[in-house]
Amino acid sequence: MGLASAIISATPKTDPHKWLGPDDYPKSSVTSETEGVITVAINVNEKGEPSSCSVTSSSGDNDLDSLTCSLLMKRAQFIPAKGRNGATITSQYSQKVSWRIPREKLI
């Protein structure tokens, strides 16, 4: 099923910058000093819930990529998109995440 064209796009219900934080940084990535930037596409259902997440631009690290989608599927909350008739519809939301090792993790 394709995504309908939205008149009003899905918008975050909560601050997207708070969906992921320093405590989420994987220990394996800290140990290997791996950082990266990832872009994901989140499909949002008619209720404003994430229905799937896919990597559209990889960080170059499989652990960071899969962790990002896993956490966003649990934490992201949206106000659903609306179509031409005002009814809520499925849509897609794109987000870029920069994974940088928090200083306190390096100590």
Order of alpha helices (4+ residues) and beta strands (2+ residues): beta-alpha-beta-beta-alpha-beta-beta-beta-beta-alpha
